[in-house]
Amino acid sequence: MFQTAWKKKSSALADLLEIARSYASAGLSVIPVGKDKKPRCRWAEFQTHIADERTLERWFSSQGNIAVVTGKVSGNLVAIDFDEPRFYQAWLEKVGNLRTGLVVQKAGHGFHVIFRCQEPVPNLKLAFVADENELDGRRIAIEIRGEGGYILVAPRIHPNGAPYTIQSGSLTDVPTIEQEQAKALLQAARLLDECPLTSRQQRKQDQARSFNMKSSGKQTDVIGTYNSQVRIAEILTRNGYQVSGDKAMRPGGSHFSVAISKERNRSYHHNSNDPLGDGYWHSPFDVFCLLGHQGNISAAVSAAAKMLGLNEDREQSEPQFEGDGMPDIQVNHRPMRDIVDDSIQALIGANVPPLIFIRSGFLSRIRTDEIQTSFIEPLSDVALRGRLARIANFYSERTYKKTTFKDPVPPPYEIVRDILSLGAWPFPRIEGLIETPTIRPDGSLLNDPGYDPSTRLYYVPTLEIKLPPFGPDRKESAVNLIQELMHDFPFADPASRANAIALLITPLIRPAITGKVPLALIDSPQSGTGKSLLQSVVGMLASGHEPVIITVPRAADEWRKKITATLMSGAAVISIDNLTESLDSGELAAAITAPVWSDRILGHSEMVRIPQRATWIANDNNLRLGGDLPRRCYWIRLDAQTSRPWQRDDFLHPDLPEWVLKNRGDLIISILTLAQGWFKAGQPAGDAPSIGGFSEWSQVIGGVLAFAGISGFLANLESLYEIVDDEGPQWENFLLALHEIFRQDPVTIAEICKQLTSNPELMEIMPDTFETPIEERGYLRPNFKKRLGKGFIQRQNTRYGDSQVRVARFSDDSHSKVARKPRNFDLCD
């Protein structure tokens, strides 16, 4: 069976109730959750008891997701939640055989390690990674779900299309481990913490520790020197701790509650009764200062300097305890323009690396949501105010009894709004967002995360990719891996296969194509053939998740709103799904051919101009096109040649999305290998045809495919024009029928309408462009004559089919009929 992502989801949820029952029978408290990961019930009571059979039936008889409540109710269940895959791999190396027998669940990009222990464990955040986009400068990399928590479990489908899967063990047989083993597992996770302090805490700590002593004419960092010369175990022993390897017991304690990292020369104190149990890792100088000198940094530095052989009477720079290194901005008794200037200077100083950009005439930022999907969004006044509050100290100055005070205040809204209204800012422009390495127009590789000034793209890596040097052997293996990805799709012909590979390549090397990209059409005779799966694979490869999907709106203004909103987000791949009729949109045709899309953003009166760099896809059964779209498309036809294609089971990869995500790095490297190889070879031209208006895309993609030895690219263009172009054949038949009636004589719209009302056969072949002209009462619909006349004017001198029939405007002023009725037409062959 050809398993599309949605088909797999339906299959997984078919036995949802039975799965929930099996978990409950195994002593796990289960609750229903929605797509937003939030409980769909009042779940507090199920932290103390497991739901009964009737409740389970009410919850899980319909589609939904299952979550397991952690903590005492599920037998002291604990889940270590790894949001970052590299942290999980590092943790595996640290714990070694301690992980044997534990239940491991893959959850999207992350992992859950699940076990029971003898004592309950609270919810804890174990490790962080630096992230300037977050409020406190870091985001969670590892956390514990214990008492008062829950985790989503299989068979949930992650928003990126990947199902939650059990990698080892079973949720119906979760092992119970010794408490010491549990502590060791958690401690290994703590040791991976890359950002133990918030950005503000780090600034304060750095400033508080910025003691320098002059020694032999050089500035010497006393604290840094002390930490490099004294081992943490040594200073703990001096202060009464019992040290044993990588752990220690506090003075007066009964068990080991201190973790020691020998690599980092730090200690972490878990017990709140420990004077160092404040939730932070501590260096040797921390211990020396806090325990030996009651937290007096000046006294501790003097004592440390004496121990290090520095002269105590040398010049010493005292820290400014009240400052935090951020600029101070006074907001009262000053012109607003000066306050705005100071605020912008603060933003510029903090914008390294760039976090604030200009896009479509708005200040914008990159945001990553809870499912790790990144997008570009305009910077709201609330977001800008928050950013200013984190990079500068705003204060109001007042004087009382000859004493001046600086009262901290939030950034004033009038300052924020004035900054947003300027219209010109000293920030970099951003044109798009990419989530994989790519090729620049000059053939060089863009592989550094963050903002790239030459392409104005922002690279948000979703996995680590290192491209090895190009070689002939790598070319062959790259082609083989790409062909393996395409193996299970039932392409109707070699051209469809080549065009599908072209679609796969396009979003990954889009920056190398300076021109426009046509719309990819994926169609098949019937449902279940793999159209949605193919577009999912393209999206997963380009971004790690499904493409952005939009449905076909009814009205032109709705088309514009959807196109504008989608392009504003910086989406790399956009799919038009669930077509119910012929696809005919002037707005879509304009968006595909426009390097810059212009429109009014919802809720604003001004126009926005958005760079259009997306890859567009449309899929349907026996897809039909109208208007200008047929000449702006290329065609991928799937045909399983069976009446029930969804029942096929002869697959090389039965779970293709899972295989793609697992091998995504190698697949991306394969595509970039072929693209780089083509550039290094001097960009040789292929022999494939070209689509008018899309010559640069045809040249680059055709060249890469020819370099890879993949033939058939765009070889089905003529078939596309003949089969999917609804409008052309309809107009040809209609105009030939009118020509039979009126011959070469000029004819008015009124005369054509008269023929339509009296000639049912002519009515039957009228193009679908127009609605039925006759009302139920037998009268002509209001305004039909105007619409028909407009349709003729728009198509004058357009030739249709092999007959070359066309409409020509008749303009002989000597003809009395024309003089009275200016809208006369010739029907010419």
C-alpha positions in Angstrom: 0.0 0.0 0.0 1.3 3.4 -1.0 1.4 5.1 2.4 0.9 8.8 2.3 1.5 10.7 5.5 -2.3 11.2 6.2 -3.0 7.6 5.4 -0.5 6.4 7.9 -2.0 8.7 10.5 -5.5 7.3 9.9 -4.1 3.7 10.2 -2.3 4.5 13.4 -5.3 6.0 15.0 -7.7 3.2 14.0 -6.7 1.2 17.2 -6.3 4.2 19.4 -8.7 2.9 22.1 -7.0 -0.5 22.3 -3.6 1.2 22.6 -4.9 3.4 25.4 -6.3 0.4 27.2 -3.0 -1.5 26.9 -1.2 1.4 28.5 -3.7 1.7 31.3 -3.5 -2.0 31.9 0.3 -1.6 32.3 -0.2 0.9 35.1 0.1 4.1 33.1 -2.3 7.0 33.5 -3.3 8.1 30.0 -5.1 11.3 29.0 -6.2 12.7 25.6 -4.3 15.6 24.1 -5.0 17.7 21.0 -2.7 18.7 18.1 -1.5 21.6 20.2 -0.1 19.1 22.7 -2.6 20.4 25.4 -4.8 18.1 27.4 -8.4 17.8 26.2 -9.7 17.1 29.7 -9.2 18.3 33.2 -6.2 16.1 33.9 -5.3 17.1 37.5 -7.4 14.2 38.9 -5.5 11.7 36.7 -2.3 12.6 38.4 -3.6 10.5 41.3 -5.6 7.7 39.7 -5.9 6.0 36.3 -9.0 6.6 34.1 -11.7 3.8 34.1 -12.9 1.9 31.0 -15.9 4.2 30.3 -13.7 7.3 30.4 -11.2 5.7 28.1 -14.0 4.9 25.6 -15.2 8.5 25.7 -11.8 9.9 25.1 -10.3 7.6 22.5 -13.2 6.4 20.4 -12.4 9.2 17.9 -9.2 10.5 16.5 -6.7 12.2 18.8 -3.4 11.7 20.6 -2.4 9.9 23.7 -0.3 11.3 26.6 1.0 9.4 29.6 1.0 11.2 33.0 4.4 10.8 34.6 5.1 10.6 38.4 3.6 8.5 41.2 0.3 7.7 39.4 2.2 5.7 36.7 4.6 4.0 39.2 7.1 6.8 39.6 7.4 7.1 35.8 10.2 9.4 34.6 10.9 10.6 31.1 14.1 12.4 30.1 13.0 14.7 27.2 15.8 15.5 24.7 14.7 18.3 22.4 18.1 18.5 20.8 19.3 15.2 19.0 23.0 16.0 19.5 22.5 16.1 23.3 20.9 12.7 23.1 23.9 11.2 21.3 26.3 12.8 23.7 24.2 11.5 26.6 24.4 8.0 25.2 28.2 8.1 25.2 28.3 9.3 28.8 25.9 6.7 30.3 27.2 3.7 28.4 25.6 0.4 29.6 23.4 2.2 32.1 20.9 2.8 29.3 20.4 -0.9 28.7 16.7 -2.0 29.0 15.3 1.5 29.1 12.4 2.5 26.8 13.4 4.9 24.1 10.8 6.8 22.0 11.6 9.0 19.0 9.5 12.2 19.2 9.9 14.2 16.0 13.5 15.4 16.1 14.0 14.6 19.7 13.9 11.5 22.0 12.2 10.4 25.2 14.1 8.0 27.5 11.5 6.4 29.8 11.9 4.4 33.0 10.4 3.9 36.5 12.4 4.5 39.7 11.9 3.8 43.4 11.3 7.4 44.5 9.3 10.1 42.6 11.2 12.7 40.7 10.0 16.3 40.1 9.8 18.1 36.7 13.3 19.6 36.2 15.2 21.4 33.5 18.6 19.7 33.2 20.4 21.4 30.3 20.1 24.5 28.2 21.6 25.7 24.9 22.3 29.3 24.1 19.6 31.0 21.9 19.6 34.8 21.4 16.0 34.6 20.1 14.7 33.5 23.5 13.8 35.9 26.3 16.6 34.9 28.6 19.1 34.0 26.0 18.8 30.2 26.1 16.3 27.4 25.4 15.8 24.0 27.0 17.8 21.1 25.5 17.0 18.4 28.1 14.3 18.3 30.8 12.7 15.7 33.1 9.0 14.9 33.0 8.2 13.6 36.4 5.7 14.4 39.1 3.1 16.8 37.7 4.1 16.2 34.1 3.1 14.2 31.0 4.6 13.1 27.7 3.0 12.4 24.3 3.4 8.9 23.2 3.0 6.7 20.1 1.0 6.6 17.9 1.0 10.4 17.8 2.1 12.1 14.5 4.6 14.9 15.0 3.8 18.2 13.2 6.8 17.6 10.9 5.0 14.5 9.6 7.1 11.9 11.5 5.2 9.5 13.8 6.2 9.0 17.4 7.9 5.6 17.4 9.3 3.3 20.0 13.0 2.7 19.3 13.6 0.1 22.1 11.6 -1.5 24.9 7.8 -1.2 25.3 5.6 1.3 27.0 3.5 -1.7 28.4 6.6 -3.0 30.1 8.6 0.0 31.5 11.5 -1.2 33.7 12.0 0.0 37.3 15.6 0.9 38.0 17.6 1.6 41.2 17.6 5.2 42.5 21.3 5.5 42.2 21.1 4.5 38.5 18.4 7.1 37.9 20.6 9.7 39.6 23.5 8.7 37.3 21.3 9.0 34.2 20.1 12.5 35.3 23.6 13.6 36.3 24.9 12.7 32.8 22.3 14.9 31.3 23.2 17.8 33.7 26.8 17.6 32.6 25.7 18.5 29.0 24.4 21.9 30.1 25.9 24.5 27.7 24.2 27.6 29.1 23.6 27.3 32.9 22.9 31.0 33.3 20.4 33.3 31.7 21.8 36.1 29.6 21.3 38.6 32.4 22.7 36.4 35.1 25.8 35.8 32.9 26.3 39.5 32.3 26.1 40.2 36.0 28.4 37.3 36.9 30.9 38.2 34.2 31.0 41.8 35.5 31.3 40.8 39.1 34.2 38.6 38.3 36.1 41.1 36.1 38.9 41.6 38.7 42.3 42.3 37.1 45.6 42.7 38.9 48.7 44.4 37.3 51.6 41.9 37.3 54.9 42.6 35.5 53.2 45.3 33.4 50.4 42.9 32.3 46.8 42.6 33.2 46.3 39.3 35.0 42.8 37.7 35.4 43.0 36.6 39.1 39.8 34.5 39.1 40.6 32.8 35.8 44.2 32.0 37.0 42.8 30.6 40.2 40.3 28.4 38.4 43.0 27.1 36.1 45.4 26.2 39.0 43.0 24.8 41.6 41.0 21.6 41.1 37.4 21.6 42.3 37.9 18.4 44.3 40.8 20.0 46.2 38.9 23.1 47.2 35.8 21.1 48.2 38.0 18.8 50.4 39.5 21.8 52.1 36.0 23.0 53.0 34.9 19.7 54.6 33.3 17.9 51.7 33.9 14.1 51.3 35.0 13.6 47.7 34.8 10.2 46.0 35.6 10.3 42.3 32.9 12.3 40.4 30.7 12.9 43.5 30.9 14.4 47.0 29.0 14.6 50.2 28.4 17.9 51.9 29.6 18.5 55.5 27.0 16.9 57.8 25.3 15.1 54.9 24.2 11.4 54.8 24.5 10.8 51.1 26.4 12.0 48.0 24.5 15.1 46.7 27.3 16.9 44.8 28.2 16.1 41.2 31.7 16.8 40.0 32.7 17.4 36.4 36.4 16.8 36.1 36.4 18.0 32.4 34.9 21.4 33.3 36.4 21.7 36.7 33.0 22.5 38.2 30.6 21.1 40.9 26.8 21.0 41.0 25.2 20.9 44.5 21.7 19.3 44.5 20.8 19.6 48.1 19.1 22.9 49.0 20.7 22.7 52.5 24.1 22.9 50.9 25.4 26.5 51.0 26.2 26.1 47.3 22.9 24.5 46.4 21.6 27.4 44.4 21.0 25.6 41.0 24.2 26.7 39.3 27.5 25.0 38.5 30.3 26.4 40.6 34.0 26.9 39.8 36.8 26.6 42.4 36.9 30.3 42.9 33.1 30.3 43.7 33.7 27.8 46.5 36.8 29.8 47.7 34.8 33.0 47.7 31.4 31.8 49.1 32.7 29.4 51.8 36.1 30.9 52.6 35.2 34.6 52.5 31.4 34.7 52.9 30.9 35.9 49.4 33.1 39.0 49.7 34.6 39.1 46.2 37.2 41.8 47.0 38.5 39.9 50.0 38.6 36.6 48.0 40.5 38.2 45.1 43.1 39.7 47.5 43.6 36.3 49.1 43.7 34.5 45.8 46.2 37.1 44.5 48.5 36.4 47.5 48.2 32.7 46.9 49.1 33.2 43.2 52.2 35.2 44.1 50.8 38.6 43.0 51.6 41.7 45.1 48.5 42.7 47.0 49.3 46.4 46.8 49.2 46.5 43.0 46.5 48.4 41.3 43.2 46.6 41.2 40.1 47.5 39.1 37.0 47.3 41.3 33.8 46.0 39.6 30.8 48.2 39.1 28.2 46.1 40.9 25.3 48.3 40.0 26.0 48.2 36.2 25.3 45.4 33.9 27.2 46.4 30.7 24.1 47.7 28.9 23.7 51.3 27.8 21.6 53.7 30.0 18.9 55.7 28.2 17.1 58.6 30.0 13.5 58.9 28.9 12.5 62.2 30.6 13.5 65.8 30.1 14.9 65.0 26.6 13.6 65.5 23.0 12.0 62.3 21.7 14.3 62.2 18.7 17.3 61.9 21.0 15.7 59.0 22.9 14.8 57.3 19.6 18.4 57.8 18.3 19.8 56.3 21.5 17.4 53.4 21.3 18.3 52.6 17.7 22.0 52.8 18.6 21.4 50.3 21.4 19.6 48.0 18.9 22.4 48.3 16.4 25.0 47.5 19.1 23.1 44.4 20.2 22.4 43.2 16.6 25.6 41.2 16.2 24.9 38.6 14.9 21.8 40.1 13.2 18.5 39.3 14.9 16.5 42.3 13.6 16.0 42.7 9.8 14.1 44.7 7.2 11.7 42.8 5.1 8.9 44.2 2.9 9.2 47.6 4.5 8.8 46.3 8.0 11.2 45.5 10.9 11.2 41.7 11.1 12.7 38.9 13.1 13.2 35.1 12.9 11.0 33.1 15.2 11.0 29.4 16.0 7.8 27.9 17.4 7.4 25.1 19.8 7.7 22.4 17.1 11.0 23.9 15.9 9.6 25.4 12.8 11.2 28.7 11.9 9.6 31.6 10.0 10.0 35.3 9.4 7.5 37.6 11.1 7.1 41.4 11.3 8.4 42.8 14.6 5.4 43.9 16.7 5.5 46.8 19.1 5.3 44.4 22.0 8.3 42.4 20.6 10.3 45.5 19.9 9.6 46.8 23.4 10.7 43.6 24.9 13.9 43.6 22.8 14.7 47.1 24.0 14.1 46.2 27.6 16.7 43.4 27.3 19.5 45.4 25.6 19.3 48.8 27.4 18.5 50.2 30.8 15.7 52.8 30.4 15.3 55.2 33.4 13.5 58.3 34.5 15.6 60.8 36.4 14.3 62.7 39.4 15.7 64.8 42.2 14.7 64.7 45.8 16.4 66.9 48.5 19.3 67.6 46.2 19.8 63.9 45.5 19.3 62.6 42.0 17.7 59.2 41.5 17.5 57.0 38.4 14.2 55.1 38.5 14.1 52.1 36.1 11.2 52.2 33.7 10.1 50.1 30.7 10.8 51.4 27.2 8.0 54.0 26.5 5.5 52.9 23.9 5.7 56.2 22.1 9.4 55.6 21.5 8.7 52.0 20.3 6.0 53.2 17.9 8.1 56.0 16.6 10.9 53.5 15.8 8.5 51.3 13.9 7.1 54.2 11.9 10.4 55.5 10.6 10.3 53.5 7.4 14.1 53.4 7.0 16.4 51.7 9.5 20.1 50.8 9.7 19.5 47.0 9.8 20.2 44.3 7.2 17.6 43.3 4.6 16.4 39.7 4.6 14.9 38.0 1.6 14.2 34.5 2.9 14.8 31.6 5.3 16.6 28.4 4.5 16.9 25.3 6.7 19.5 23.4 4.7 22.9 24.4 3.2 22.5 25.8 -0.3 24.4 27.0 -3.3 25.0 30.7 -4.0 24.6 32.1 -7.5 28.4 32.0 -7.9 28.5 28.2 -7.1 29.9 28.6 -3.6 28.4 26.8 -0.6 26.3 28.6 2.0 26.8 26.4 5.0 27.3 28.9 7.9 24.3 29.2 10.3 22.8 32.7 10.6 22.6 35.6 8.2 24.4 35.5 4.8 24.9 39.1 3.5 25.6 38.1 -0.1 22.3 36.3 -0.6 20.3 38.1 2.2 19.2 34.7 3.5 19.1 33.4 7.0 20.2 29.8 7.5 18.5 28.0 10.4 20.1 24.5 10.5 17.8 21.7 11.5 20.7 19.2 11.4 24.4 19.3 11.1 25.6 18.8 7.5 29.3 18.7 6.4 29.8 18.5 2.6 33.0 16.5 1.7 35.1 17.5 -1.3 33.6 16.6 -4.7 34.8 13.5 -6.6 33.6 11.3 -9.4 32.8 8.4 -7.0 30.6 10.8 -4.9 28.6 11.7 -8.1 27.6 8.1 -8.7 26.7 7.4 -5.1 24.7 10.7 -5.0 22.6 9.8 -8.0 22.0 6.3 -6.6 20.7 7.6 -3.3 18.3 10.1 -5.1 17.1 7.3 -7.4 16.5 5.2 -4.3 14.3 7.9 -2.9 12.2 8.0 -6.1 12.0 4.1 -6.3 8.6 3.6 -4.9 6.7 6.3 -6.8 4.8 4.9 -9.9 5.9 7.5 -12.4 3.9 7.4 -15.7 7.0 8.0 -17.8 10.8 8.9 -17.6 9.9 12.6 -18.0 7.8 12.6 -14.8 10.6 10.9 -12.9 13.1 13.5 -14.1 10.7 16.3 -13.3 10.2 14.9 -9.8 13.9 14.9 -9.2 14.0 18.5 -10.5 11.3 19.4 -7.9 13.4 17.8 -5.2 16.5 19.8 -6.2 14.8 23.2 -6.8 14.2 24.4 -3.2 17.6 23.2 -2.0 19.5 25.3 -4.6 16.9 28.0 -5.1 19.4 30.8 -4.3 21.6 29.7 -7.3 18.6 30.4 -9.6 18.3 34.2 -10.0 15.2 33.9 -12.1 11.7 32.6 -11.6 10.6 29.0 -10.9 7.5 27.4 -12.5 4.7 25.6 -10.7 5.1 21.9 -10.2 2.0 19.9 -11.1 1.6 16.5 -9.4 -1.4 14.5 -10.6 -2.6 10.9 -11.0 -5.7 9.1 -12.3 -7.0 8.5 -8.8 -6.4 9.0 -5.1 -3.9 6.9 -3.1 -1.2 7.0 -5.8 1.4 9.0 -3.8 0.9 12.7 -4.8 0.7 14.0 -1.2 3.6 11.8 -0.2 5.8 13.2 -2.9 5.1 16.8 -1.9 5.7 15.8 1.7 9.1 14.3 0.8 10.0 17.6 -1.0 9.0 19.6 2.1 10.8 17.3 4.6 14.0 17.4 2.6 14.0 21.2 2.2 12.9 22.1 5.8 12.6 19.0 7.9 8.8 19.2 8.0 5.8 19.2 5.8 5.5 22.0 3.2 3.2 24.9 3.9 -0.2 23.9 2.5 -2.9 26.3 1.3 -6.3 25.5 -0.1 -7.9 27.0 -3.1 -9.9 30.1 -2.2 -13.0 31.1 -4.2 -12.3 34.8 -4.8 -9.4 36.7 -6.3 -8.9 38.9 -3.2 -8.7 35.7 -1.0 -6.0 34.4 -3.3 -4.0 37.6 -2.8 -4.4 37.4 1.0 -3.2 33.8 1.2 -0.3 34.4 -1.1 0.8 37.5 0.8 0.5 35.9 4.2 2.4 32.7 3.1 5.2 34.6 1.4 5.5 37.0 4.4 6.4 33.9 6.6 9.3 33.1 4.4 8.0 29.6 3.4 10.4 27.7 1.1 7.9 25.2 -0.3 4.2 26.0 -0.7 1.6 23.4 -1.8 -1.8 24.0 -3.2 -3.8 21.0 -2.0 -7.4 19.5 -2.2 -8.3 21.0 -5.6 -12.0 20.4 -6.4 -12.1 22.0 -9.8 -9.9 23.4 -12.6 -7.1 25.6 -11.2 -7.4 29.0 -12.8 -6.1 32.0 -10.9 -4.6 35.2 -12.3 -3.2 36.0 -8.9 -1.4 32.7 -8.6 0.0 33.0 -12.2 1.2 36.5 -11.3 2.9 35.3 -8.1 4.7 32.5 -9.9 6.2 34.9 -12.4 6.8 37.9 -10.1 10.3 38.2 -8.5 8.7 40.6 -6.0 5.1 40.2 -4.9 3.2 43.4 -4.1 0.0 43.6 -2.1 -1.7 45.3 0.9 -1.1 43.4 4.1 -4.2 42.6 6.1 -5.0 45.4 8.6 -2.7 47.9 6.9 -3.3 50.5 4.2 0.2 50.6 2.8 1.6 48.2 0.1 4.2 45.6 0.9 6.8 44.2 -1.5 7.9 40.6 -0.7 10.7 38.7 -2.5 9.1 35.7 -4.1 11.6 32.8 -3.8 9.3 29.9 -2.9 8.9 26.6 -4.7 5.2 26.1 -5.6 3.4 22.7 -5.9 -0.2 21.8 -6.9 -1.6 18.3 -6.7 -4.9 16.7 -7.7 -6.5 13.8 -9.6 -6.4 14.5 -13.3 -5.5 18.1 -12.6 -7.0 20.7 -15.0 -5.7 24.2 -15.6 -7.1 27.5 -17.0 -6.0 31.0 -17.9 -2.2 31.6 -18.1 -1.2 28.7 -15.8 -0.5 25.9 -18.3 2.5 27.7 -19.8 3.9 28.4 -16.3 4.0 24.7 -15.1 5.9 21.5 -15.4 4.2 18.1 -15.0 4.8 15.0 -12.8 2.3 12.2 -13.6 1.9 9.2 -11.2 0.0 6.1 -12.4 0.1 2.9 -10.4 -2.0 1.1 -13.1 -4.3 -0.5 -10.6 -7.8 0.2 -9.5 -6.8 0.3 -5.8 -3.3 1.9 -5.7 -3.6 2.4 -1.9 -3.4 -1.4 -1.5 0.1 -1.7 -3.1 2.7 -3.2 -0.7 5.7 -3.8 -2.9 7.8 -1.0 -1.5 11.5 -0.7 -1.0 10.8 1.7 1.9 7.3 1.1 3.4 7.7 4.0 5.7 9.2 6.5 3.3 8.8 9.7 5.5 10.7 8.0 8.3 13.4 6.9 5.9 13.7 10.4 4.5 14.1 12.0 7.9 16.6 9.4 8.9 18.7 9.9 5.8 17.9 13.6 5.3 21.5 14.7 5.8 22.8 12.2 3.2 20.1 13.1 0.7 20.8 16.9 1.0 24.6 16.2 0.6 23.8 14.1 -2.5 21.8 17.0 -4.1 24.4 19.6 -3.2 27.2 17.3 -4.5 25.6 17.2 -7.9 25.0 21.0 -8.0 28.5 21.8 -6.9 29.9 19.3 -9.4 28.0 21.0 -12.2 29.4 24.4 -11.2 32.9 23.0 -11.0 32.5 21.5 -14.4 31.9 24.9 -15.9 28.0 24.8 -15.8 27.6 22.7 -19.1 24.3 23.2 -20.8 21.8 20.3 -21.0 19.8 19.4 -24.0 16.3 19.6 -22.4 13.7 22.0 -23.6 13.1 25.3 -21.8 9.9 26.8 -20.4 9.3 30.3 -21.7 9.9 32.9 -19.0 11.7 30.3 -16.8 14.9 29.9 -18.9 17.3 30.3 -15.9 15.5 27.6 -13.9 15.4 25.4 -17.0 19.1 26.0 -17.6 20.3 25.4 -14.0 18.1 22.4 -13.2 18.5 20.9 -16.7 22.2 21.3 -16.5 22.5 19.6 -13.1 20.3 16.7 -14.2 22.3 16.3 -17.4 25.5 16.4 -15.4 24.0 13.6 -13.2 23.0 11.5 -16.3 19.3 11.9 -15.6 17.4 12.2 -18.9 13.8 13.2 -19.7 13.6 16.6 -18.0 10.6 18.6 -19.4 10.1 16.0 -22.2 6.4 15.9 -21.5 5.7 19.7 -22.0 3.6 19.2 -25.1 1.6 16.5 -23.5 1.0 18.9 -20.6 -0.3 21.6 -22.9 -2.6 19.1 -24.6 -4.1 17.4 -21.6 -4.3 19.8 -18.7 -5.1 23.0 -20.6 -8.9 23.1 -20.1 -9.5 26.6 -21.5 -7.8 26.3 -24.9 -9.8 23.3 -26.4 -13.0 24.8 -25.0 -12.5 28.1 -26.6 -11.4 26.5 -29.9 -14.6 24.5 -30.1 -16.8 27.4 -29.1 -15.2 29.8 -31.6 -15.4 27.2 -34.5 -19.1 26.7 -33.7 -19.7 30.5 -33.9 -17.7 30.6 -37.1 -20.0 28.0 -38.6 -23.0 30.2 -37.8 -21.6 33.7 -38.7 -18.8 32.8 -41.1 -16.6 35.9 -41.8 -19.3 38.4 -41.0 -18.8 40.8 -38.1 -20.9 39.8 -35.1 -22.0 41.6 -32.0 -22.2 40.3 -28.5 -25.9 40.7 -28.6 -26.2 38.5 -31.6 -24.1 35.8 -29.9 -26.3 36.0 -26.8 -29.4 35.6 -29.1 -27.9 32.4 -30.6 -27.1 31.1 -27.1 -30.7 31.4 -26.0 -32.0 29.7 -29.1 -29.3 27.1 -29.8 -28.9 24.4 -27.0 -26.0 22.8 -28.8 -24.1 26.1 -28.7 -24.9 26.5 -25.0 -23.4 23.0 -24.3 -20.0 23.9 -25.7 -19.7 27.3 -24.1 -16.4 27.6 -22.1 -16.4 27.0 -18.4 -15.1 30.5 -18.0 -18.7 31.7 -18.0 -21.5 30.5 -15.8 -24.7 29.3 -17.5 -26.2 32.4 -19.2 -29.9 31.4 -18.9 -31.9 31.7 -15.7 -34.5 29.1 -14.7 -37.2 31.3 -16.2 -35.5 31.2 -19.6 -34.2 34.8 -19.5 -30.6 35.9 -20.0 -28.8 36.5 -16.7 -28.1 40.1 -15.8 -24.7 41.4 -16.8 -23.9 38.2 -18.8 -23.5 40.2 -22.0 -20.9 42.4 -20.3 -19.0 39.4 -19.0 -19.0 37.7 -22.4 -17.9 40.9 -24.1 -15.0 41.3 -21.5 -14.0 37.7 -22.2 -13.8 38.3 -25.9 -11.8 41.5 -25.4 -9.3 39.7 -23.1 -8.8 37.0 -25.7 -8.7 39.0 -29.0 -6.1 37.7 -31.4 -5.4 34.7 -29.2 -5.1 31.7 -31.5 -6.5 28.3 -30.3 -5.5 24.8 -31.3 -4.5 23.4 -34.6 -7.3 25.4 -36.4 -5.6 28.7 -35.2 -9.1 30.2 -34.8 -9.1 33.6 -33.1 -11.3 36.6 -32.2 -10.4 39.9 -33.9 -11.9 43.3 -33.1 -13.7 44.7 -36.1 -12.9 48.4 -36.6 -14.1 49.3 -40.1 -15.7 52.8 -39.6 -17.5 52.6 -42.9 -19.7 49.8 -41.7 -22.8 51.3 -40.3 -23.4 48.5 -37.9 -20.0 49.0 -36.4 -20.6 52.7 -36.1 -23.7 52.1 -34.0 -22.3 49.2 -32.0 -18.6 49.5 -31.3 -18.2 46.0 -29.8 -18.2 44.0 -33.0 -15.9 41.0 -33.7 -14.6 39.0 -36.6 -14.3 35.2 -36.2 -11.2 34.4 -38.2 -9.6 31.1 -39.2 
